[in-house]
């Protein structure tokens, strides 16, 4: 099991963002998390990434009880997870190669290993011709692909995505989802929060629906 929530609640100022949620995601699985705005999707992902702690209940990631992590242990946990947002937050003064290499530089990989991994990731995303370009030279869809490449370059076991296609048209959105599927096919566990129901209906993966902080549906395609 990659992710396990047991009776998890998260309360903000007396209001339940999540209320008594039980959930498991198997290793190597790809699933979509959906629901109305304010249903608790972002809170769900924030808890897995240790940006928030549950008010009640326990959370395990790769069998580690992350709700018990001390402050100094959290950065290491975060390095084991790739995270993608609606805006990829690329650094415009850095080339695409440098943007993708950032997690590896922080983790102090050797230069030759960095070059090998960055180029392999660019190749997987069909972006090899972009490595010397700058983010402002790319389209929105290409920028999002670079964000995904950066999240995956240090080969995390788990990839979280929060509305990754929110700024993209339907065709580009489908391309991004196909890229997720390609990484899932090589063993990465993926959880995508999205409200784009028409898009995920075209893909055969599990759909978990949140409603007012609780799981209202869990359909395994």
Order of alpha helices (4+ residues) and beta strands (2+ residues): beta-beta-beta-alpha-beta-beta-alpha-beta-alpha-alpha-alpha-beta-alpha-beta-alpha-beta-beta
